Amino acid sequence: MRVFITGGTGLIGSAVVAELLDHGHTVLALARSDASARAAEANGAEPLRGALADLDVLRAGVAKADGVVHLAFANDFSGPDALAAAVAEETAALETLGRELVGSDRPLVTVSGTPWVPGRVSTEADPPATEGPVGGRGRAVAAVLDLAPRGVRSTAVRLPRTVHHRGEGGFAGLLTTTARRTGVSGYPGDGAQRWPAVHALDAAVLFRLALESAPAGTSWHAVADEGDEVRAIAAVIGRRLGLPVASVPEETYGPLGPIFATDQPSSSARTRQALGWEPRHPSLLEDLENVRP
């Protein structure tokens, strides 16, 4: 299968590209800069120059592909306006990708987040969050899944709050970055809230499985660790950086503060059973031992 991928040179995207190539697929990767194009080529993909906002380029990518994997996101968490702009850009991109695939029966695999369900572990049957700082992403993904009756084999891989590799990535990576900046390895509240996690290489396998065989209109959880307490995550980061570990205000984490303070455990039991997905790489707490002072 020839696969068009957005976000193919990031931490997760690079792993997905390698996984696809290792299983006989070819990859056309959206590249927003010369550096990204060189990275895509080095990873074995053919670059297609353009940004996520270049809708004509997205259309061209779809026209050349047997399937699409969408991973790109601006990841600008500097403030509410920047986050809203990133969500709006992604929404327009997904609408474009979806329209181009209608009636083709080709797969479109998009990315989502594991939902928050008060008082219990979330499952694949729970709907995506459509309110809050990133609620727009949930609405966009729901629209993609609604394309299933229109001849698009649309699926969503829901990523946990931390997708990690060699001690970097995800919300845990933001904790590390903030710790370096503030001199304290912090956590909001009492730190008992739980975050799910997955290694990037394990997540990549699930993206491939969804692309190859997942039924239209379905959502899957790329969750290896159901939920580590944030204070335990901060403790490893603090030890690795040689910094004190303490509770800090939610505001320390900007617009993501309310999300950081929320208990968000998640299960992948149905995903493992239905798709045969089995995580094999280090857990988050093990991988954080790679954080360098």
Contacts in CASP RR format, 6 or more apart in sequence:
PFRMAT RR
TARGET T0000
AUTHOR 0000-0000-0000
METHOD contacts of the structure
MODEL  1
MRVFITGGTGLIGSAVVAELLDHGHTVLALARSDASARAAEANGAEPLRG
ALADLDVLRAGVAKADGVVHLAFANDFSGPDALAAAVAEETAALETLGRE
LVGSDRPLVTVSGTPWVPGRVSTEADPPATEGPVGGRGRAVAAVLDLAPR
GVRSTAVRLPRTVHHRGEGGFAGLLTTTARRTGVSGYPGDGAQRWPAVHA
LDAAVLFRLALESAPAGTSWHAVADEGDEVRAIAAVIGRRLGLPVASVPE
ETYGPLGPIFATDQPSSSARTRQALGWEPRHPSLLEDLENVRP
1 25 0 8 1.000
1 26 0 8 1.000
1 66 0 8 1.000
1 67 0 8 1.000
1 211 0 8 1.000
1 212 0 8 1.000
2 25 0 8 1.000
2 26 0 8 1.000
2 27 0 8 1.000
2 28 0 8 1.000
2 64 0 8 1.000
2 65 0 8 1.000
2 66 0 8 1.000
2 67 0 8 1.000
3 20 0 8 1.000
3 25 0 8 1.000
3 26 0 8 1.000
3 27 0 8 1.000
3 28 0 8 1.000
3 65 0 8 1.000
3 66 0 8 1.000
3 67 0 8 1.000
3 68 0 8 1.000
3 69 0 8 1.000
3 211 0 8 1.000
4 27 0 8 1.000
4 28 0 8 1.000
4 29 0 8 1.000
4 30 0 8 1.000
4 48 0 8 1.000
4 61 0 8 1.000
4 62 0 8 1.000
4 64 0 8 1.000
4 65 0 8 1.000
4 67 0 8 1.000
4 68 0 8 1.000
4 69 0 8 1.000
5 13 0 8 1.000
5 16 0 8 1.000
5 17 0 8 1.000
5 20 0 8 1.000
5 27 0 8 1.000
5 28 0 8 1.000
5 29 0 8 1.000
5 30 0 8 1.000
5 45 0 8 1.000
5 68 0 8 1.000
5 69 0 8 1.000
5 70 0 8 1.000
5 71 0 8 1.000
6 30 0 8 1.000
6 52 0 8 1.000
6 58 0 8 1.000
6 68 0 8 1.000
6 69 0 8 1.000
6 70 0 8 1.000
6 71 0 8 1.000
6 72 0 8 1.000
6 93 0 8 1.000
7 13 0 8 1.000
7 29 0 8 1.000
7 30 0 8 1.000
7 70 0 8 1.000
7 71 0 8 1.000
7 72 0 8 1.000
8 14 0 8 1.000
8 16 0 8 1.000
8 17 0 8 1.000
8 29 0 8 1.000
8 30 0 8 1.000
8 40 0 8 1.000
8 43 0 8 1.000
8 45 0 8 1.000
8 71 0 8 1.000
8 72 0 8 1.000
9 17 0 8 1.000
9 29 0 8 1.000
9 31 0 8 1.000
9 36 0 8 1.000
9 39 0 8 1.000
9 40 0 8 1.000
9 43 0 8 1.000
10 71 0 8 1.000
11 163 0 8 1.000
11 165 0 8 1.000
11 168 0 8 1.000
11 169 0 8 1.000
11 200 0 8 1.000
12 71 0 8 1.000
12 159 0 8 1.000
12 163 0 8 1.000
12 200 0 8 1.000
12 203 0 8 1.000
12 204 0 8 1.000
13 71 0 8 1.000
13 204 0 8 1.000
14 39 0 8 1.000
14 43 0 8 1.000
15 165 0 8 1.000
15 200 0 8 1.000
15 201 0 8 1.000
15 203 0 8 1.000
15 204 0 8 1.000
16 69 0 8 1.000
16 71 0 8 1.000
16 203 0 8 1.000
16 204 0 8 1.000
16 207 0 8 1.000
16 208 0 8 1.000
17 27 0 8 1.000
17 29 0 8 1.000
17 40 0 8 1.000
17 43 0 8 1.000
17 44 0 8 1.000
17 45 0 8 1.000
18 43 0 8 1.000
18 204 0 8 1.000
19 201 0 8 1.000
19 204 0 8 1.000
19 205 0 8 1.000
19 207 0 8 1.000
19 208 0 8 1.000
20 27 0 8 1.000
20 69 0 8 1.000
20 208 0 8 1.000
20 211 0 8 1.000
21 27 0 8 1.000
21 43 0 8 1.000
21 44 0 8 1.000
21 45 0 8 1.000
23 208 0 8 1.000
25 208 0 8 1.000
26 46 0 8 1.000
27 44 0 8 1.000
27 45 0 8 1.000
27 46 0 8 1.000
28 45 0 8 1.000
28 46 0 8 1.000
28 47 0 8 1.000
28 48 0 8 1.000
28 61 0 8 1.000
28 64 0 8 1.000
28 65 0 8 1.000
29 40 0 8 1.000
29 43 0 8 1.000
29 45 0 8 1.000
29 46 0 8 1.000
29 47 0 8 1.000
29 48 0 8 1.000
30 47 0 8 1.000
30 48 0 8 1.000
30 50 0 8 1.000
30 51 0 8 1.000
30 52 0 8 1.000
30 57 0 8 1.000
30 58 0 8 1.000
30 61 0 8 1.000
30 72 0 8 1.000
31 37 0 8 1.000
31 39 0 8 1.000
31 40 0 8 1.000
31 47 0 8 1.000
31 48 0 8 1.000
31 49 0 8 1.000
31 50 0 8 1.000
32 49 0 8 1.000
32 50 0 8 1.000
32 51 0 8 1.000
32 52 0 8 1.000
36 47 0 8 1.000
37 47 0 8 1.000
37 49 0 8 1.000
40 46 0 8 1.000
40 47 0 8 1.000
41 47 0 8 1.000
48 57 0 8 1.000
48 60 0 8 1.000
48 61 0 8 1.000
48 64 0 8 1.000
49 57 0 8 1.000
50 57 0 8 1.000
51 57 0 8 1.000
52 58 0 8 1.000
52 72 0 8 1.000
52 73 0 8 1.000
52 74 0 8 1.000
52 89 0 8 1.000
52 90 0 8 1.000
52 93 0 8 1.000
53 89 0 8 1.000
53 92 0 8 1.000
53 93 0 8 1.000
55 92 0 8 1.000
55 93 0 8 1.000
55 96 0 8 1.000
58 93 0 8 1.000
58 96 0 8 1.000
58 97 0 8 1.000
58 100 0 8 1.000
59 96 0 8 1.000
59 100 0 8 1.000
62 68 0 8 1.000
62 97 0 8 1.000
62 100 0 8 1.000
62 101 0 8 1.000
63 100 0 8 1.000
65 106 0 8 1.000
66 106 0 8 1.000
67 101 0 8 1.000
67 106 0 8 1.000
67 107 0 8 1.000
67 108 0 8 1.000
67 211 0 8 1.000
68 97 0 8 1.000
68 101 0 8 1.000
68 106 0 8 1.000
68 107 0 8 1.000
68 108 0 8 1.000
68 109 0 8 1.000
69 109 0 8 1.000
69 207 0 8 1.000
69 211 0 8 1.000
70 93 0 8 1.000
70 94 0 8 1.000
70 97 0 8 1.000
70 108 0 8 1.000
70 109 0 8 1.000
70 110 0 8 1.000
70 111 0 8 1.000
71 111 0 8 1.000
72 90 0 8 1.000
72 93 0 8 1.000
73 86 0 8 1.000
73 90 0 8 1.000
73 111 0 8 1.000
73 137 0 8 1.000
74 82 0 8 1.000
74 85 0 8 1.000
74 86 0 8 1.000
74 89 0 8 1.000
74 90 0 8 1.000
75 86 0 8 1.000
76 82 0 8 1.000
76 83 0 8 1.000
76 85 0 8 1.000
76 86 0 8 1.000
77 83 0 8 1.000
77 174 0 8 1.000
77 254 0 8 1.000
77 255 0 8 1.000
77 256 0 8 1.000
79 254 0 8 1.000
79 255 0 8 1.000
80 133 0 8 1.000
80 255 0 8 1.000
83 133 0 8 1.000
83 134 0 8 1.000
83 255 0 8 1.000
87 134 0 8 1.000
87 135 0 8 1.000
87 136 0 8 1.000
87 137 0 8 1.000
87 140 0 8 1.000
90 137 0 8 1.000
90 140 0 8 1.000
91 136 0 8 1.000
91 137 0 8 1.000
91 139 0 8 1.000
91 140 0 8 1.000
94 110 0 8 1.000
94 140 0 8 1.000
94 141 0 8 1.000
94 143 0 8 1.000
94 144 0 8 1.000
95 140 0 8 1.000
95 143 0 8 1.000
97 108 0 8 1.000
98 108 0 8 1.000
98 144 0 8 1.000
98 147 0 8 1.000
98 152 0 8 1.000
98 154 0 8 1.000
101 108 0 8 1.000
101 147 0 8 1.000
101 151 0 8 1.000
101 152 0 8 1.000
101 154 0 8 1.000
102 147 0 8 1.000
102 150 0 8 1.000
102 151 0 8 1.000
102 152 0 8 1.000
103 150 0 8 1.000
103 151 0 8 1.000
103 152 0 8 1.000
104 151 0 8 1.000
104 152 0 8 1.000
105 151 0 8 1.000
105 152 0 8 1.000
105 153 0 8 1.000
106 152 0 8 1.000
106 153 0 8 1.000
107 152 0 8 1.000
107 153 0 8 1.000
107 154 0 8 1.000
107 155 0 8 1.000
107 210 0 8 1.000
107 211 0 8 1.000
107 212 0 8 1.000
107 214 0 8 1.000
108 144 0 8 1.000
108 147 0 8 1.000
108 152 0 8 1.000
108 153 0 8 1.000
108 154 0 8 1.000
108 155 0 8 1.000
109 154 0 8 1.000
109 155 0 8 1.000
109 156 0 8 1.000
109 157 0 8 1.000
109 207 0 8 1.000
109 210 0 8 1.000
109 211 0 8 1.000
109 214 0 8 1.000
110 141 0 8 1.000
110 144 0 8 1.000
110 154 0 8 1.000
110 155 0 8 1.000
110 156 0 8 1.000
110 157 0 8 1.000
111 141 0 8 1.000
111 156 0 8 1.000
111 157 0 8 1.000
111 158 0 8 1.000
111 159 0 8 1.000
112 128 0 8 1.000
112 137 0 8 1.000
112 138 0 8 1.000
112 141 0 8 1.000
112 156 0 8 1.000
112 157 0 8 1.000
112 158 0 8 1.000
112 159 0 8 1.000
112 219 0 8 1.000
113 128 0 8 1.000
113 129 0 8 1.000
113 137 0 8 1.000
113 138 0 8 1.000
113 158 0 8 1.000
113 159 0 8 1.000
113 160 0 8 1.000
114 122 0 8 1.000
114 158 0 8 1.000
114 159 0 8 1.000
114 160 0 8 1.000
114 161 0 8 1.000
114 196 0 8 1.000
114 221 0 8 1.000
114 223 0 8 1.000
114 264 0 8 1.000
114 266 0 8 1.000
115 122 0 8 1.000
115 126 0 8 1.000
115 127 0 8 1.000
115 128 0 8 1.000
115 129 0 8 1.000
115 158 0 8 1.000
115 266 0 8 1.000
116 122 0 8 1.000
116 129 0 8 1.000
116 262 0 8 1.000
116 263 0 8 1.000
116 264 0 8 1.000
117 126 0 8 1.000
119 263 0 8 1.000
121 226 0 8 1.000
121 265 0 8 1.000
121 266 0 8 1.000
121 267 0 8 1.000
122 264 0 8 1.000
122 265 0 8 1.000
122 266 0 8 1.000
122 267 0 8 1.000
123 221 0 8 1.000
123 266 0 8 1.000
123 267 0 8 1.000
123 269 0 8 1.000
123 270 0 8 1.000
124 158 0 8 1.000
124 218 0 8 1.000
124 219 0 8 1.000
124 220 0 8 1.000
124 221 0 8 1.000
124 267 0 8 1.000
124 268 0 8 1.000
124 270 0 8 1.000
124 271 0 8 1.000
125 270 0 8 1.000
127 142 0 8 1.000
128 135 0 8 1.000
128 137 0 8 1.000
128 138 0 8 1.000
128 141 0 8 1.000
128 142 0 8 1.000
128 156 0 8 1.000
128 158 0 8 1.000
128 219 0 8 1.000
129 135 0 8 1.000
129 138 0 8 1.000
130 136 0 8 1.000
130 138 0 8 1.000
130 139 0 8 1.000
130 142 0 8 1.000
132 258 0 8 1.000
133 255 0 8 1.000
133 256 0 8 1.000
133 258 0 8 1.000
133 259 0 8 1.000
134 259 0 8 1.000
141 156 0 8 1.000
144 152 0 8 1.000
144 154 0 8 1.000
144 156 0 8 1.000
145 154 0 8 1.000
145 155 0 8 1.000
145 156 0 8 1.000
145 217 0 8 1.000
145 218 0 8 1.000
145 219 0 8 1.000
146 217 0 8 1.000
147 154 0 8 1.000
148 154 0 8 1.000
148 216 0 8 1.000
148 217 0 8 1.000
151 216 0 8 1.000
152 216 0 8 1.000
153 214 0 8 1.000
153 215 0 8 1.000
153 216 0 8 1.000
153 217 0 8 1.000
154 216 0 8 1.000
154 217 0 8 1.000
155 210 0 8 1.000
155 214 0 8 1.000
155 215 0 8 1.000
155 216 0 8 1.000
155 217 0 8 1.000
155 218 0 8 1.000
155 219 0 8 1.000
155 220 0 8 1.000
156 217 0 8 1.000
156 218 0 8 1.000
156 219 0 8 1.000
156 220 0 8 1.000
157 203 0 8 1.000
157 206 0 8 1.000
157 207 0 8 1.000
157 210 0 8 1.000
157 219 0 8 1.000
157 220 0 8 1.000
157 222 0 8 1.000
158 219 0 8 1.000
158 220 0 8 1.000
158 221 0 8 1.000
158 222 0 8 1.000
158 223 0 8 1.000
158 266 0 8 1.000
159 198 0 8 1.000
159 203 0 8 1.000
159 222 0 8 1.000
160 195 0 8 1.000
160 196 0 8 1.000
160 197 0 8 1.000
160 198 0 8 1.000
160 221 0 8 1.000
160 222 0 8 1.000
160 223 0 8 1.000
160 225 0 8 1.000
160 266 0 8 1.000
161 170 0 8 1.000
161 171 0 8 1.000
161 172 0 8 1.000
161 195 0 8 1.000
161 196 0 8 1.000
161 197 0 8 1.000
161 259 0 8 1.000
161 264 0 8 1.000
162 169 0 8 1.000
162 170 0 8 1.000
162 171 0 8 1.000
162 172 0 8 1.000
162 173 0 8 1.000
162 195 0 8 1.000
162 196 0 8 1.000
162 197 0 8 1.000
162 198 0 8 1.000
162 233 0 8 1.000
162 284 0 8 1.000
163 169 0 8 1.000
163 170 0 8 1.000
163 197 0 8 1.000
163 198 0 8 1.000
163 199 0 8 1.000
163 200 0 8 1.000
163 203 0 8 1.000
163 222 0 8 1.000
164 170 0 8 1.000
164 172 0 8 1.000
164 173 0 8 1.000
164 197 0 8 1.000
164 198 0 8 1.000
164 199 0 8 1.000
164 200 0 8 1.000
164 284 0 8 1.000
164 287 0 8 1.000
164 288 0 8 1.000
165 199 0 8 1.000
165 200 0 8 1.000
165 201 0 8 1.000
165 287 0 8 1.000
166 287 0 8 1.000
166 290 0 8 1.000
167 173 0 8 1.000
167 176 0 8 1.000
167 287 0 8 1.000
167 288 0 8 1.000
167 289 0 8 1.000
167 290 0 8 1.000
167 291 0 8 1.000
168 176 0 8 1.000
168 290 0 8 1.000
168 291 0 8 1.000
169 200 0 8 1.000
171 195 0 8 1.000
171 256 0 8 1.000
171 260 0 8 1.000
172 195 0 8 1.000
172 197 0 8 1.000
172 233 0 8 1.000
172 237 0 8 1.000
172 284 0 8 1.000
172 288 0 8 1.000
174 253 0 8 1.000
174 256 0 8 1.000
175 185 0 8 1.000
175 186 0 8 1.000
175 187 0 8 1.000
175 230 0 8 1.000
175 233 0 8 1.000
175 234 0 8 1.000
175 237 0 8 1.000
176 237 0 8 1.000
176 241 0 8 1.000
176 291 0 8 1.000
178 186 0 8 1.000
178 252 0 8 1.000
178 253 0 8 1.000
179 185 0 8 1.000
179 186 0 8 1.000
179 234 0 8 1.000
179 237 0 8 1.000
179 238 0 8 1.000
179 241 0 8 1.000
179 243 0 8 1.000
180 241 0 8 1.000
182 248 0 8 1.000
182 252 0 8 1.000
183 243 0 8 1.000
183 244 0 8 1.000
184 243 0 8 1.000
184 244 0 8 1.000
184 245 0 8 1.000
184 246 0 8 1.000
184 248 0 8 1.000
185 234 0 8 1.000
185 235 0 8 1.000
185 237 0 8 1.000
185 238 0 8 1.000
185 241 0 8 1.000
185 243 0 8 1.000
185 244 0 8 1.000
185 245 0 8 1.000
185 246 0 8 1.000
186 234 0 8 1.000
186 245 0 8 1.000
186 246 0 8 1.000
186 247 0 8 1.000
186 248 0 8 1.000
186 252 0 8 1.000
187 230 0 8 1.000
187 231 0 8 1.000
187 233 0 8 1.000
187 234 0 8 1.000
187 245 0 8 1.000
187 246 0 8 1.000
187 247 0 8 1.000
187 248 0 8 1.000
187 260 0 8 1.000
188 230 0 8 1.000
188 247 0 8 1.000
188 248 0 8 1.000
188 249 0 8 1.000
188 250 0 8 1.000
188 252 0 8 1.000
188 253 0 8 1.000
188 257 0 8 1.000
188 260 0 8 1.000
188 261 0 8 1.000
189 247 0 8 1.000
189 250 0 8 1.000
189 261 0 8 1.000
190 231 0 8 1.000
190 247 0 8 1.000
191 229 0 8 1.000
191 230 0 8 1.000
191 231 0 8 1.000
191 234 0 8 1.000
191 247 0 8 1.000
192 229 0 8 1.000
192 230 0 8 1.000
192 231 0 8 1.000
192 263 0 8 1.000
193 229 0 8 1.000
193 230 0 8 1.000
193 261 0 8 1.000
193 262 0 8 1.000
193 263 0 8 1.000
193 264 0 8 1.000
194 226 0 8 1.000
194 227 0 8 1.000
194 228 0 8 1.000
194 229 0 8 1.000
194 230 0 8 1.000
194 263 0 8 1.000
194 264 0 8 1.000
194 265 0 8 1.000
195 227 0 8 1.000
195 228 0 8 1.000
195 230 0 8 1.000
195 233 0 8 1.000
195 264 0 8 1.000
195 265 0 8 1.000
196 223 0 8 1.000
196 225 0 8 1.000
196 226 0 8 1.000
196 227 0 8 1.000
196 264 0 8 1.000
196 265 0 8 1.000
196 266 0 8 1.000
197 223 0 8 1.000
197 224 0 8 1.000
197 225 0 8 1.000
197 227 0 8 1.000
197 228 0 8 1.000
197 283 0 8 1.000
197 284 0 8 1.000
198 222 0 8 1.000
198 223 0 8 1.000
198 224 0 8 1.000
198 225 0 8 1.000
198 279 0 8 1.000
199 224 0 8 1.000
199 279 0 8 1.000
199 281 0 8 1.000
199 282 0 8 1.000
199 283 0 8 1.000
199 287 0 8 1.000
201 281 0 8 1.000
202 222 0 8 1.000
202 224 0 8 1.000
202 277 0 8 1.000
202 279 0 8 1.000
202 280 0 8 1.000
202 281 0 8 1.000
203 222 0 8 1.000
205 277 0 8 1.000
206 220 0 8 1.000
206 222 0 8 1.000
206 271 0 8 1.000
206 275 0 8 1.000
206 277 0 8 1.000
207 222 0 8 1.000
209 275 0 8 1.000
209 276 0 8 1.000
209 277 0 8 1.000
210 220 0 8 1.000
210 275 0 8 1.000
213 275 0 8 1.000
214 220 0 8 1.000
214 275 0 8 1.000
220 268 0 8 1.000
220 270 0 8 1.000
220 271 0 8 1.000
220 274 0 8 1.000
220 275 0 8 1.000
220 277 0 8 1.000
221 266 0 8 1.000
221 267 0 8 1.000
221 268 0 8 1.000
221 270 0 8 1.000
221 271 0 8 1.000
222 268 0 8 1.000
222 271 0 8 1.000
222 277 0 8 1.000
223 266 0 8 1.000
223 267 0 8 1.000
223 268 0 8 1.000
223 271 0 8 1.000
224 268 0 8 1.000
224 279 0 8 1.000
224 281 0 8 1.000
224 283 0 8 1.000
225 283 0 8 1.000
225 284 0 8 1.000
225 285 0 8 1.000
226 265 0 8 1.000
226 266 0 8 1.000
226 267 0 8 1.000
226 268 0 8 1.000
227 264 0 8 1.000
227 265 0 8 1.000
227 266 0 8 1.000
228 283 0 8 1.000
228 284 0 8 1.000
228 285 0 8 1.000
230 260 0 8 1.000
231 245 0 8 1.000
232 285 0 8 1.000
233 284 0 8 1.000
233 285 0 8 1.000
233 288 0 8 1.000
234 245 0 8 1.000
235 245 0 8 1.000
236 285 0 8 1.000
236 288 0 8 1.000
236 289 0 8 1.000
236 291 0 8 1.000
237 243 0 8 1.000
237 245 0 8 1.000
237 288 0 8 1.000
237 291 0 8 1.000
238 244 0 8 1.000
238 245 0 8 1.000
240 288 0 8 1.000
240 289 0 8 1.000
240 291 0 8 1.000
240 292 0 8 1.000
240 293 0 8 1.000
241 291 0 8 1.000
241 293 0 8 1.000
242 293 0 8 1.000
250 257 0 8 1.000
250 258 0 8 1.000
250 260 0 8 1.000
250 261 0 8 1.000
251 257 0 8 1.000
253 260 0 8 1.000
268 277 0 8 1.000
271 277 0 8 1.000
272 278 0 8 1.000
281 287 0 8 1.000
END
